[in-house]
Amino acid sequence: MEKFIETLMLRSRWLLAPVYLGLSLAIIALLIKFFQEVLHLFAHILTSTEAEVVLVVLSLIDIALVGGLLVMVMMSGYENFVSELDGKGNGELSWLGKMDASSLKMKVAASIVAISSIHLLKVFMNMTNVDGEMLMWYVIVHLTFVVSAFAMGGLDRITRH
């Protein structure tokens, strides 16, 4: 009975494979939104102000950061929890196989802080549409992400030593 339960638990990790595959569909959605923004930018480039162009470019950077975060979570999660990826000869990523759950957590936290920073910069550049109280909440949420990332880093450092 014990052997059966252990085998079942070990094989159940494959239930995560469709989840990681589903993240690749989210990347396709991001790709579509990215090019939608690019087309919108070029369609209105001659009538757009510099600030409007910068806001669209910041949105593109935001989408790229989220896409990178998805790839990182998808591939390292699959490798850590499901099965080793065989990327030999397929342009293997140098970080693949070297990122454990702890380092993935830190990279995700850093990515969230970067994404939050881009969003906060977009809010600052579009100040005419944001009231003071809303701006305060944006800053508080961003600082919460920053403090959380530092706290996770500190806890990770403490537990490693």
Sequence and secondary structure as in RCSB ss.txt:
>XXXX:A:sequence
MEKFIETLMLRSRWLLAPVYLGLSLAIIALLIKFFQEVLHLFAHILTSTEAEVVLVVLSLIDIALVGGLLVMVMM
SGYENFVSELDGKGNGELSWLGKMDASSLKMKVAASIVAISSIHLLKVFMNMTNVDGEMLMWYVIVHLTFVVSAF
AMGGLDRITRH
>XXXX:A:secstr
 HHHHHHHHHHGGGGGHHHHHHHHHHHHHHHHHHHHHHHHHHHSTTT  HHHHHHHHHHHHHHHHHHHHHHHHHH
HHHHHHT     TTTT  TTTTT  HHHHHHHHHHHHHHHHHHHHHHHHHTGGG  HHHHHHHHHHHHHHHHHHH
HHHHHHHHHH 
